[in-house]
Amino acid sequence: MTYIIRLSDRAEANLQAIANPEVQNQIIARIDFLARNALAGKPLGKSLKGYRSLRAARSRYRIIYQVKRAEIVIIIVLIGLRKGRDFDDVYRTLERLKREGMLK
């Protein structure tokens, strides 16, 4: 089954902000891969339950997404770097956005 891919405005901005076109293309290739392999990413837990994470661009970037099985849609929520405990880490950003009610 092939899923429809939708990028949130934030994910689209994240992708456009990546200056290196090669990295952008690697991320786009992984997003295309998701259309056919919706559950390829790892499920996130605790406060991020309901989201999945797929590694991209030599495992430096993470594509954060939700699978809407009933609609056959994958929503790309956020694209960002994995930076450990750094404030700009993609997972910390997701937690902050969720806490502030900025995600649907």
TIMARTI-431394 format. One record per residue: residue number from 1; x, y, z of N, C-alpha, C, O in turn. Coordinates in Angstrom, 2 decimals, padded with zeros to 5 digits, always signed. Layout:
nr = NUM n_east = X n_north = Y n_up = Z ca_east = X ca_north = Y ca_up = Z c_east = X c_north = Y c_up = Z o_east = X o_north = Y o_up = Z
...
END
This chain:
nr = 1 n_east = +000.84 n_north = -001.17 n_up = +000.00 ca_east = +000.00 ca_north = +000.00 ca_up = +000.00 c_east = +000.89 c_north = +001.25 c_up = +000.00 o_east = +001.90 o_north = +001.30 o_up = +000.71
nr = 2 n_east = +000.53 n_north = +002.21 n_up = -000.78 ca_east = +001.26 ca_north = +003.47 ca_up = -000.84 c_east = +000.47 c_north = +004.55 c_up = -000.12 o_east = -000.71 o_north = +004.76 o_up = -000.38
nr = 3 n_east = +001.14 n_north = +005.23 n_up = +000.78 ca_east = +000.53 ca_north = +006.31 ca_up = +001.56 c_east = +000.74 c_north = +007.65 c_up = +000.86 o_east = +001.72 o_north = +007.84 o_up = +000.14
nr = 4 n_east = -000.17 n_north = +008.55 n_up = +001.08 ca_east = -000.03 ca_north = +009.94 ca_up = +000.63 c_east = +000.84 c_north = +010.65 c_up = +001.66 o_east = +000.61 o_north = +010.51 o_up = +002.86
nr = 5 n_east = +001.81 n_north = +011.40 n_up = +001.21 ca_east = +002.70 ca_north = +012.14 ca_up = +002.10 c_east = +002.27 c_north = +013.60 c_up = +002.14 o_east = +002.07 o_north = +014.23 o_up = +001.10
nr = 6 n_east = +002.12 n_north = +014.12 n_up = +003.34 ca_east = +001.83 ca_north = +015.54 ca_up = +003.53 c_east = +002.87 c_north = +016.12 c_up = +004.48 o_east = +003.14 o_north = +015.54 o_up = +005.53
nr = 7 n_east = +003.44 n_north = +017.24 n_up = +004.10 ca_east = +004.39 ca_north = +017.93 ca_up = +004.97 c_east = +003.68 c_north = +019.08 c_up = +005.66 o_east = +002.98 o_north = +019.86 o_up = +005.01
nr = 8 n_east = +003.86 n_north = +019.18 n_up = +006.97 ca_east = +003.33 ca_north = +020.34 ca_up = +007.67 c_east = +004.10 c_north = +021.58 c_up = +007.19 o_east = +005.18 o_north = +021.45 o_up = +006.62
nr = 9 n_east = +003.54 n_north = +022.74 n_up = +007.43 ca_east = +004.24 ca_north = +023.97 ca_up = +007.05 c_east = +005.62 c_north = +024.03 c_up = +007.73 o_east = +006.60 o_north = +024.45 o_up = +007.12
nr = 10 n_east = +005.67 n_north = +023.60 n_up = +008.98 ca_east = +006.92 ca_north = +023.61 ca_up = +009.73 c_east = +007.93 c_north = +022.66 c_up = +009.10 o_east = +009.10 o_north = +023.01 o_up = +008.94
nr = 11 n_east = +007.50 n_north = +021.45 n_up = +008.73 ca_east = +008.41 ca_north = +020.48 ca_up = +008.12 c_east = +008.91 c_north = +020.99 c_up = +006.77 o_east = +010.08 o_north = +020.82 o_up = +006.43
nr = 12 n_east = +008.02 n_north = +021.62 n_up = +006.00 ca_east = +008.43 ca_north = +022.20 ca_up = +004.72 c_east = +009.48 c_north = +023.28 c_up = +004.94 o_east = +010.47 o_north = +023.34 o_up = +004.20
nr = 13 n_east = +009.28 n_north = +024.13 n_up = +005.95 ca_east = +010.26 ca_north = +025.17 ca_up = +006.27 c_east = +011.58 c_north = +024.56 c_up = +006.74 o_east = +012.65 o_north = +025.04 o_up = +006.38
nr = 14 n_east = +011.50 n_north = +023.49 n_up = +007.54 ca_east = +012.71 ca_north = +022.80 ca_up = +008.00 c_east = +013.51 c_north = +022.30 c_up = +006.80 o_east = +014.73 o_north = +022.46 o_up = +006.74
nr = 15 n_east = +012.81 n_north = +021.69 n_up = +005.85 ca_east = +013.48 ca_north = +021.13 ca_up = +004.67 c_east = +014.10 c_north = +022.24 c_up = +003.82 o_east = +015.24 o_north = +022.11 o_up = +003.38
nr = 16 n_east = +013.37 n_north = +023.32 n_up = +003.61 ca_east = +013.88 ca_north = +024.43 ca_up = +002.80 c_east = +015.07 c_north = +025.13 c_up = +003.47 o_east = +015.90 o_north = +025.72 o_up = +002.79
nr = 17 n_east = +015.14 n_north = +025.08 n_up = +004.79 ca_east = +016.22 ca_north = +025.74 ca_up = +005.53 c_east = +017.55 c_north = +025.00 c_up = +005.43 o_east = +018.59 o_north = +025.55 o_up = +005.80
nr = 18 n_east = +017.53 n_north = +023.78 n_up = +004.96 ca_east = +018.76 ca_north = +023.00 ca_up = +004.82 c_east = +019.50 c_north = +023.50 c_up = +003.58 o_east = +019.00 o_north = +023.39 o_up = +002.46
nr = 19 n_east = +020.67 n_north = +024.06 n_up = +003.79 ca_east = +021.41 ca_north = +024.71 ca_up = +002.72 c_east = +022.01 c_north = +023.73 c_up = +001.70 o_east = +022.17 o_north = +024.07 o_up = +000.53
nr = 20 n_east = +022.35 n_north = +022.54 n_up = +002.15 ca_east = +023.03 ca_north = +021.57 ca_up = +001.30 c_east = +022.00 c_north = +020.80 c_up = +000.46 o_east = +021.20 o_north = +020.05 o_up = +001.01
nr = 21 n_east = +022.00 n_north = +020.99 n_up = -000.87 ca_east = +021.03 ca_north = +020.31 ca_up = -001.72 c_east = +021.16 c_north = +018.78 c_up = -001.68 o_east = +020.17 o_north = +018.06 o_up = -001.85
nr = 22 n_east = +022.37 n_north = +018.28 n_up = -001.46 ca_east = +022.57 ca_north = +016.83 ca_up = -001.38 c_east = +021.84 c_north = +016.27 c_up = -000.15 o_east = +021.19 o_north = +015.22 o_up = -000.23
nr = 23 n_east = +021.95 n_north = +016.96 n_up = +000.97 ca_east = +021.25 ca_north = +016.54 ca_up = +002.19 c_east = +019.74 c_north = +016.64 c_up = +001.98 o_east = +019.00 o_north = +015.74 o_up = +002.38
nr = 24 n_east = +019.29 n_north = +017.71 n_up = +001.36 ca_east = +017.86 ca_north = +017.84 ca_up = +001.05 c_east = +017.37 c_north = +016.65 c_up = +000.22 o_east = +016.32 o_north = +016.07 o_up = +000.52
nr = 25 n_east = +018.13 n_north = +016.29 n_up = -000.81 ca_east = +017.74 ca_north = +015.16 ca_up = -001.67 c_east = +017.72 c_north = +013.84 c_up = -000.91 o_east = +016.87 o_north = +013.00 o_up = -001.16
nr = 26 n_east = +018.66 n_north = +013.66 n_up = +000.02 ca_east = +018.68 ca_north = +012.44 ca_up = +000.82 c_east = +017.43 c_north = +012.38 c_up = +001.71 o_east = +016.84 o_north = +011.31 o_up = +001.88
nr = 27 n_east = +017.04 n_north = +013.49 n_up = +002.27 ca_east = +015.84 ca_north = +013.53 ca_up = +003.11 c_east = +014.60 c_north = +013.29 c_up = +002.27 o_east = +013.71 o_north = +012.55 o_up = +002.69
nr = 28 n_east = +014.52 n_north = +013.89 n_up = +001.11 ca_east = +013.38 ca_north = +013.68 ca_up = +000.22 c_east = +013.28 c_north = +012.21 c_up = -000.19 o_east = +012.19 o_north = +011.66 o_up = -000.27
nr = 29 n_east = +014.42 n_north = +011.58 n_up = -000.44 ca_east = +014.42 ca_north = +010.15 ca_up = -000.79 c_east = +013.86 c_north = +009.31 c_up = +000.36 o_east = +013.11 o_north = +008.37 o_up = +000.12
nr = 30 n_east = +014.22 n_north = +009.66 n_up = +001.59 ca_east = +013.69 ca_north = +008.92 ca_up = +002.75 c_east = +012.19 c_north = +009.16 c_up = +002.91 o_east = +011.45 o_north = +008.25 o_up = +003.29
nr = 31 n_east = +011.74 n_north = +010.37 n_up = +002.64 ca_east = +010.30 ca_north = +010.66 ca_up = +002.70 c_east = +009.57 c_north = +009.84 c_up = +001.65 o_east = +008.50 o_north = +009.29 o_up = +001.92
nr = 32 n_east = +010.13 n_north = +009.76 n_up = +000.44 ca_east = +009.53 ca_north = +008.92 ca_up = -000.61 c_east = +009.50 c_north = +007.45 c_up = -000.18 o_east = +008.53 o_north = +006.74 o_up = -000.46
nr = 33 n_east = +010.54 n_north = +006.99 n_up = +000.50 ca_east = +010.60 ca_north = +005.63 ca_up = +001.02 c_east = +009.44 c_north = +005.39 c_up = +002.00 o_east = +008.86 o_north = +004.31 o_up = +002.01
nr = 34 n_east = +009.12 n_north = +006.39 n_up = +002.81 ca_east = +008.03 ca_north = +006.26 ca_up = +003.78 c_east = +006.69 c_north = +006.00 c_up = +003.12 o_east = +005.84 o_north = +005.31 o_up = +003.69
nr = 35 n_east = +006.48 n_north = +006.53 n_up = +001.94 ca_east = +005.20 ca_north = +006.34 ca_up = +001.24 c_east = +004.88 c_north = +004.85 c_up = +001.06 o_east = +003.72 o_north = +004.46 o_up = +001.05
nr = 36 n_east = +005.91 n_north = +004.04 n_up = +000.91 ca_east = +005.74 ca_north = +002.59 ca_up = +000.72 c_east = +006.03 c_north = +001.78 c_up = +001.98 o_east = +005.72 o_north = +000.59 o_up = +002.05
nr = 37 n_east = +006.64 n_north = +002.42 n_up = +002.97 ca_east = +007.05 ca_north = +001.74 ca_up = +004.20 c_east = +006.70 c_north = +002.59 c_up = +005.41 o_east = +007.59 o_north = +003.05 o_up = +006.13
nr = 38 n_east = +005.43 n_north = +002.78 n_up = +005.64 ca_east = +004.94 ca_north = +003.73 ca_up = +006.64 c_east = +005.45 c_north = +003.45 c_up = +008.06 o_east = +005.61 o_north = +004.38 o_up = +008.84
nr = 39 n_east = +005.70 n_north = +002.21 n_up = +008.38 ca_east = +006.11 ca_north = +001.87 ca_up = +009.74 c_east = +007.62 c_north = +001.64 c_up = +009.86 o_east = +008.08 o_north = +001.03 o_up = +010.82
nr = 40 n_east = +008.39 n_north = +002.14 n_up = +008.89 ca_east = +009.84 ca_north = +001.95 ca_up = +008.90 c_east = +010.52 c_north = +002.68 c_up = +010.05 o_east = +011.51 o_north = +002.19 o_up = +010.59
nr = 41 n_east = +010.01 n_north = +003.82 n_up = +010.43 ca_east = +010.61 ca_north = +004.58 ca_up = +011.52 c_east = +010.27 c_north = +003.97 c_up = +012.86 o_east = +009.33 o_north = +003.18 o_up = +012.98
nr = 42 n_east = +011.04 n_north = +004.35 n_up = +013.86 ca_east = +010.78 ca_north = +003.80 ca_up = +015.20 c_east = +009.67 c_north = +004.60 c_up = +015.88 o_east = +009.60 o_north = +005.82 o_up = +015.75
nr = 43 n_east = +008.80 n_north = +003.90 n_up = +016.60 ca_east = +007.76 ca_north = +004.62 ca_up = +017.35 c_east = +008.39 c_north = +005.34 c_up = +018.54 o_east = +009.27 o_north = +004.80 o_up = +019.21
nr = 44 n_east = +007.93 n_north = +006.54 n_up = +018.79 ca_east = +008.42 ca_north = +007.30 ca_up = +019.94 c_east = +007.53 c_north = +007.01 c_up = +021.14 o_east = +006.36 o_north = +006.65 o_up = +020.99
nr = 45 n_east = +008.08 n_north = +007.16 n_up = +022.30 ca_east = +007.35 ca_north = +006.83 ca_up = +023.51 c_east = +007.13 c_north = +008.03 c_up = +024.41 o_east = +007.41 o_north = +009.17 o_up = +024.05
nr = 46 n_east = +006.62 n_north = +007.73 n_up = +025.58 ca_east = +006.35 ca_north = +008.71 ca_up = +026.63 c_east = +005.51 c_north = +009.86 c_up = +026.09 o_east = +004.44 o_north = +009.63 o_up = +025.52
nr = 47 n_east = +005.97 n_north = +011.08 n_up = +026.25 ca_east = +005.17 ca_north = +012.23 ca_up = +025.85 c_east = +005.07 c_north = +012.38 c_up = +024.33 o_east = +004.26 o_north = +013.18 o_up = +023.85
nr = 48 n_east = +005.87 n_north = +011.63 n_up = +023.57 ca_east = +005.84 ca_north = +011.71 ca_up = +022.12 c_east = +005.13 c_north = +010.53 c_up = +021.47 o_east = +005.27 o_north = +010.29 o_up = +020.27
nr = 49 n_east = +004.37 n_north = +009.80 n_up = +022.27 ca_east = +003.63 ca_north = +008.64 ca_up = +021.75 c_east = +002.70 c_north = +009.10 c_up = +020.63 o_east = +002.07 o_north = +010.15 o_up = +020.72
nr = 50 n_east = +002.63 n_north = +008.30 n_up = +019.58 ca_east = +001.81 ca_north = +008.63 ca_up = +018.42 c_east = +002.63 c_north = +009.18 c_up = +017.26 o_east = +002.13 o_north = +009.33 o_up = +016.15
nr = 51 n_east = +003.90 n_north = +009.47 n_up = +017.54 ca_east = +004.82 ca_north = +009.95 ca_up = +016.51 c_east = +005.84 c_north = +008.86 c_up = +016.22 o_east = +006.09 o_north = +007.98 o_up = +017.05
nr = 52 n_east = +006.43 n_north = +008.93 n_up = +015.03 ca_east = +007.48 ca_north = +008.00 ca_up = +014.64 c_east = +008.67 c_north = +008.82 c_up = +014.15 o_east = +008.52 o_north = +009.98 o_up = +013.77
nr = 53 n_east = +009.85 n_north = +008.22 n_up = +014.18 ca_east = +011.07 ca_north = +008.90 ca_up = +013.78 c_east = +011.84 c_north = +008.02 c_up = +012.80 o_east = +012.07 o_north = +006.84 o_up = +013.05
nr = 54 n_east = +012.23 n_north = +008.62 n_up = +011.68 ca_east = +013.02 ca_north = +007.92 ca_up = +010.67 c_east = +014.33 c_north = +008.67 c_up = +010.47 o_east = +014.33 o_north = +009.89 o_up = +010.28
nr = 55 n_east = +015.44 n_north = +007.94 n_up = +010.50 ca_east = +016.75 ca_north = +008.56 ca_up = +010.29 c_east = +016.94 c_north = +008.89 c_up = +008.81 o_east = +016.47 o_north = +008.18 o_up = +007.92
nr = 56 n_east = +017.67 n_north = +009.98 n_up = +008.57 ca_east = +017.96 ca_north = +010.40 ca_up = +007.20 c_east = +019.31 c_north = +011.09 c_up = +007.15 o_east = +019.83 o_north = +011.53 o_up = +008.18
nr = 57 n_east = +019.86 n_north = +011.20 n_up = +005.96 ca_east = +021.11 ca_north = +011.91 ca_up = +005.70 c_east = +022.22 c_north = +011.48 c_up = +006.65 o_east = +022.68 o_north = +012.24 o_up = +007.51
nr = 58 n_east = +022.63 n_north = +010.24 n_up = +006.47 ca_east = +023.70 ca_north = +009.64 ca_up = +007.29 c_east = +023.36 c_north = +009.63 c_up = +008.77 o_east = +024.24 o_north = +009.77 o_up = +009.62
nr = 59 n_east = +022.09 n_north = +009.47 n_up = +009.07 ca_east = +021.57 ca_north = +009.37 ca_up = +010.44 c_east = +021.70 c_north = +010.65 c_up = +011.25 o_east = +021.48 o_north = +010.63 o_up = +012.46
nr = 60 n_east = +022.04 n_north = +011.75 n_up = +010.63 ca_east = +022.15 ca_north = +013.02 ca_up = +011.36 c_east = +020.79 c_north = +013.66 c_up = +011.56 o_east = +020.52 o_north = +014.26 o_up = +012.60
nr = 61 n_east = +019.93 n_north = +013.54 n_up = +010.56 ca_east = +018.62 ca_north = +014.16 ca_up = +010.61 c_east = +017.56 c_north = +013.14 c_up = +011.00 o_east = +017.72 o_north = +011.94 o_up = +010.81
nr = 62 n_east = +016.47 n_north = +013.65 n_up = +011.55 ca_east = +015.32 ca_north = +012.82 ca_up = +011.87 c_east = +014.10 c_north = +013.40 c_up = +011.17 o_east = +013.89 o_north = +014.62 o_up = +011.15
nr = 63 n_east = +013.31 n_north = +012.52 n_up = +010.61 ca_east = +012.02 ca_north = +012.89 ca_up = +010.04 c_east = +010.99 c_north = +012.42 c_up = +011.05 o_east = +010.85 o_north = +011.22 o_up = +011.29
nr = 64 n_east = +010.26 n_north = +013.35 n_up = +011.63 ca_east = +009.25 ca_north = +013.02 ca_up = +012.62 c_east = +007.90 c_north = +013.04 c_up = +011.91 o_east = +007.55 o_north = +014.00 o_up = +011.23
nr = 65 n_east = +007.14 n_north = +011.95 n_up = +012.07 ca_east = +005.89 ca_north = +011.84 ca_up = +011.33 c_east = +004.83 c_north = +011.08 c_up = +012.10 o_east = +005.11 o_north = +010.41 o_up = +013.10
nr = 66 n_east = +003.61 n_north = +011.20 n_up = +011.61 ca_east = +002.47 ca_north = +010.45 ca_up = +012.13 c_east = +001.84 c_north = +009.68 c_up = +010.97 o_east = +001.79 o_north = +010.17 o_up = +009.85
nr = 67 n_east = +001.37 n_north = +008.49 n_up = +011.26 ca_east = +000.69 ca_north = +007.67 ca_up = +010.26 c_east = -000.80 c_north = +007.71 c_up = +010.57 o_east = -001.23 o_north = +007.38 o_up = +011.67
nr = 68 n_east = -001.58 n_north = +008.12 n_up = +009.59 ca_east = -003.04 ca_north = +008.14 ca_up = +009.69 c_east = -003.55 c_north = +007.00 c_up = +008.81 o_east = -003.86 o_north = +007.20 o_up = +007.63
nr = 69 n_east = -003.64 n_north = +005.82 n_up = +009.39 ca_east = -003.98 ca_north = +004.62 ca_up = +008.61 c_east = -005.34 c_north = +004.70 c_up = +007.95 o_east = -005.50 o_north = +004.30 o_up = +006.80
nr = 70 n_east = -006.33 n_north = +005.22 n_up = +008.66 ca_east = -007.68 ca_north = +005.29 ca_up = +008.10 c_east = -007.73 c_north = +006.17 c_up = +006.86 o_east = -008.55 o_north = +005.94 o_up = +005.96
nr = 71 n_east = -006.87 n_north = +007.17 n_up = +006.81 ca_east = -006.84 ca_north = +008.10 ca_up = +005.68 c_east = -005.76 c_north = +007.75 c_up = +004.66 o_east = -005.69 o_north = +008.37 o_up = +003.59
nr = 72 n_east = -004.93 n_north = +006.75 n_up = +004.97 ca_east = -003.78 ca_north = +006.35 ca_up = +004.15 c_east = -002.88 c_north = +007.57 c_up = +003.90 o_east = -002.49 o_north = +007.85 o_up = +002.77
nr = 73 n_east = -002.57 n_north = +008.28 n_up = +004.99 ca_east = -001.77 ca_north = +009.50 ca_up = +004.92 c_east = -000.64 c_north = +009.43 c_up = +005.94 o_east = -000.82 o_north = +008.93 o_up = +007.05
nr = 74 n_east = +000.51 n_north = +009.94 n_up = +005.55 ca_east = +001.61 ca_north = +010.16 ca_up = +006.48 c_east = +001.83 c_north = +011.66 c_up = +006.55 o_east = +002.01 o_north = +012.32 o_up = +005.53
nr = 75 n_east = +001.82 n_north = +012.20 n_up = +007.75 ca_east = +002.03 ca_north = +013.62 ca_up = +007.95 c_east = +003.44 c_north = +013.82 c_up = +008.51 o_east = +003.74 o_north = +013.38 o_up = +009.62
nr = 76 n_east = +004.28 n_north = +014.48 n_up = +007.74 ca_east = +005.62 ca_north = +014.81 ca_up = +008.19 c_east = +005.48 c_north = +016.06 c_up = +009.06 o_east = +005.09 o_north = +017.12 o_up = +008.56
nr = 77 n_east = +005.78 n_north = +015.94 n_up = +010.32 ca_east = +005.55 ca_north = +017.00 ca_up = +011.29 c_east = +006.77 c_north = +017.91 c_up = +011.43 o_east = +006.64 o_north = +019.13 o_up = +011.54
nr = 78 n_east = +007.96 n_north = +017.31 n_up = +011.42 ca_east = +009.17 ca_north = +018.05 ca_up = +011.73 c_east = +010.35 c_north = +017.34 c_up = +011.10 o_east = +010.38 o_north = +016.12 o_up = +011.02
nr = 79 n_east = +011.33 n_north = +018.11 n_up = +010.65 ca_east = +012.58 ca_north = +017.57 ca_up = +010.13 c_east = +013.69 c_north = +018.33 c_up = +010.83 o_east = +013.70 o_north = +019.56 o_up = +010.83
nr = 80 n_east = +014.63 n_north = +017.61 n_up = +011.44 ca_east = +015.69 ca_north = +018.32 ca_up = +012.14 c_east = +016.84 c_north = +017.43 c_up = +012.54 o_east = +016.81 o_north = +016.21 o_up = +012.35
nr = 81 n_east = +017.84 n_north = +018.06 n_up = +013.08 ca_east = +019.04 ca_north = +017.36 ca_up = +013.52 c_east = +018.85 c_north = +016.73 c_up = +014.89 o_east = +018.16 o_north = +017.28 o_up = +015.75
nr = 82 n_east = +019.46 n_north = +015.59 n_up = +015.07 ca_east = +019.54 ca_north = +014.95 ca_up = +016.39 c_east = +020.75 c_north = +015.55 c_up = +017.07 o_east = +021.88 o_north = +015.34 o_up = +016.62
nr = 83 n_east = +020.54 n_north = +016.29 n_up = +018.16 ca_east = +021.63 ca_north = +016.99 ca_up = +018.83 c_east = +021.73 c_north = +016.63 c_up = +020.31 o_east = +022.26 o_north = +017.42 o_up = +021.09
nr = 84 n_east = +021.25 n_north = +015.49 n_up = +020.70 ca_east = +021.37 ca_north = +015.07 ca_up = +022.09 c_east = +020.60 c_north = +015.99 c_up = +023.02 o_east = +019.41 o_north = +016.21 o_up = +022.82
nr = 85 n_east = +021.26 n_north = +016.53 n_up = +024.01 ca_east = +020.61 ca_north = +017.37 ca_up = +025.01 c_east = +020.50 c_north = +018.84 c_up = +024.59 o_east = +020.00 o_north = +019.65 o_up = +025.36
nr = 86 n_east = +020.94 n_north = +019.18 n_up = +023.40 ca_east = +020.90 ca_north = +020.55 ca_up = +022.91 c_east = +019.44 c_north = +021.04 c_up = +022.80 o_east = +018.55 o_north = +020.25 o_up = +022.48
nr = 87 n_east = +019.22 n_north = +022.30 n_up = +023.06 ca_east = +017.88 ca_north = +022.89 ca_up = +023.02 c_east = +017.23 c_north = +022.73 c_up = +021.65 o_east = +016.01 o_north = +022.57 o_up = +021.56
nr = 88 n_east = +018.02 n_north = +022.76 n_up = +020.57 ca_east = +017.50 ca_north = +022.65 ca_up = +019.21 c_east = +017.37 c_north = +021.21 c_up = +018.71 o_east = +017.07 o_north = +020.99 o_up = +017.54
nr = 89 n_east = +017.60 n_north = +020.24 n_up = +019.57 ca_east = +017.42 ca_north = +018.83 ca_up = +019.19 c_east = +016.01 c_north = +018.62 c_up = +018.68 o_east = +015.05 o_north = +019.16 o_up = +019.25
nr = 90 n_east = +015.86 n_north = +017.85 n_up = +017.63 ca_east = +014.56 ca_north = +017.65 ca_up = +017.00 c_east = +013.52 c_north = +017.08 c_up = +017.97 o_east = +012.35 o_north = +017.45 o_up = +017.90
nr = 91 n_east = +013.92 n_north = +016.19 n_up = +018.85 ca_east = +012.96 ca_north = +015.60 ca_up = +019.80 c_east = +012.54 c_north = +016.62 c_up = +020.86 o_east = +011.38 o_north = +016.67 o_up = +021.25
nr = 92 n_east = +013.49 n_north = +017.42 n_up = +021.32 ca_east = +013.15 ca_north = +018.46 ca_up = +022.30 c_east = +012.24 c_north = +019.51 c_up = +021.66 o_east = +011.33 o_north = +020.02 o_up = +022.31
nr = 93 n_east = +012.49 n_north = +019.82 n_up = +020.39 ca_east = +011.62 ca_north = +020.76 ca_up = +019.67 c_east = +010.21 c_north = +020.19 c_up = +019.57 o_east = +009.24 o_north = +020.91 o_up = +019.79
nr = 94 n_east = +010.09 n_north = +018.91 n_up = +019.24 ca_east = +008.78 ca_north = +018.26 ca_up = +019.15 c_east = +008.05 c_north = +018.30 c_up = +020.50 o_east = +006.86 o_north = +018.62 o_up = +020.56
nr = 95 n_east = +008.76 n_north = +017.98 n_up = +021.56 ca_east = +008.15 ca_north = +018.03 ca_up = +022.89 c_east = +007.66 c_north = +019.44 c_up = +023.22 o_east = +006.56 o_north = +019.61 o_up = +023.75
nr = 96 n_east = +008.47 n_north = +020.44 n_up = +022.91 ca_east = +008.12 ca_north = +021.83 ca_up = +023.19 c_east = +006.88 c_north = +022.24 c_up = +022.38 o_east = +005.97 o_north = +022.87 o_up = +022.92
nr = 97 n_east = +006.84 n_north = +021.89 n_up = +021.11 ca_east = +005.70 ca_north = +022.24 ca_up = +020.26 c_east = +004.43 c_north = +021.56 c_up = +020.74 o_east = +003.35 o_north = +022.16 o_up = +020.74
nr = 98 n_east = +004.55 n_north = +020.31 n_up = +021.13 ca_east = +003.40 ca_north = +019.57 ca_up = +021.63 c_east = +002.89 c_north = +020.18 c_up = +022.93 o_east = +001.68 o_north = +020.35 o_up = +023.11
nr = 99 n_east = +003.79 n_north = +020.50 n_up = +023.84 ca_east = +003.45 ca_north = +021.09 ca_up = +025.12 c_east = +002.75 c_north = +022.44 c_up = +024.94 o_east = +001.83 o_north = +022.78 o_up = +025.68
nr = 100 n_east = +003.20 n_north = +023.22 n_up = +023.95 ca_east = +002.64 ca_north = +024.54 ca_up = +023.70 c_east = +001.39 c_north = +024.51 c_up = +022.83 o_east = +000.82 o_north = +025.55 o_up = +022.49
nr = 101 n_east = +000.95 n_north = +023.27 n_up = +022.47 ca_east = -000.27 ca_north = +023.13 ca_up = +021.68 c_east = -000.11 c_north = +023.56 c_up = +020.24 o_east = -001.08 o_north = +023.92 o_up = +019.59
nr = 102 n_east = +001.11 n_north = +023.51 n_up = +019.73 ca_east = +001.38 ca_north = +023.95 ca_up = +018.36 c_east = +001.24 c_north = +022.81 c_up = +017.34 o_east = +001.40 o_north = +023.02 o_up = +016.13
nr = 103 n_east = +000.92 n_north = +021.62 n_up = +017.82 ca_east = +000.74 ca_north = +020.47 ca_up = +016.94 c_east = -000.71 c_north = +020.01 c_up = +017.01 o_east = -001.37 o_north = +020.15 o_up = +018.04
nr = 104 n_east = -001.18 n_north = +019.49 n_up = +015.91 ca_east = -002.56 ca_north = +018.99 ca_up = +015.87 c_east = -002.66 c_north = +017.63 c_up = +016.50 o_east = -003.75 o_north = +017.06 o_up = +016.56
END
